[in-house]
Amino acid sequence: MIAPPDRMPLPRSFFDRPVLDVAPDLLGRVLVRTTSDGPISLRLTEVEAYDGPNDPGSHAYRGRTARNAVMFGEPGHVYVYFTYGMWHCMNLVCGPEGRASAVLLRAGEVVEGAELARERRPTARDDKELAKGPARLATALEVDRSLDGTDACTAGETPLRILTGTPVPAEQVRSGPRTGVAGEGGNGDVHPWRYWVADDPTVSPYRAHVPRRRRS
């Protein structure tokens, strides 16, 4: 049986492009997380681009580390990081290999497996909040560091796949400053690299960076 066009995996060539081309083009694409309980599918509605050595907001700005090594690898793989000692966030690596750019998946609409996502996000007030924000998205999809490096472009058995979905028309795409990024990387005039679907209820609210206070 041939899969319909919107259910075909995105080819690796899709990701082997500049990150600022890939990021807005990911809106409307479908991320499928296969769990032991069944699949959860998410239509992407908000993303952020991070451009490696050209971007002070990127984890790869100062070079390769054990934490960010996946960002330097083949495009189309998943980069997962742990933040604030409690949350995971998920990115898709863009090309070319060795360039270390990636797109943070910030929010989406659960279009399949909502009952499974609700079990993982019991505090969500409604289904629009299941994946409204990058940590919530990762939690709803049961994504953690064990999935770091997963190939999202393969058509075979894999815990994460990114499908063609239905791309969002350019006139419905909005852009602005990235959420919670400090310093120059958070300057929306220089890096308006957060992209979202206009008027979509699953998009997370913008929040400027607030320095964390050290406990006395």
Order of alpha helices (4+ residues) and beta strands (2+ residues): alpha-alpha-beta-beta-beta-beta-beta-alpha-alpha-beta-beta-beta
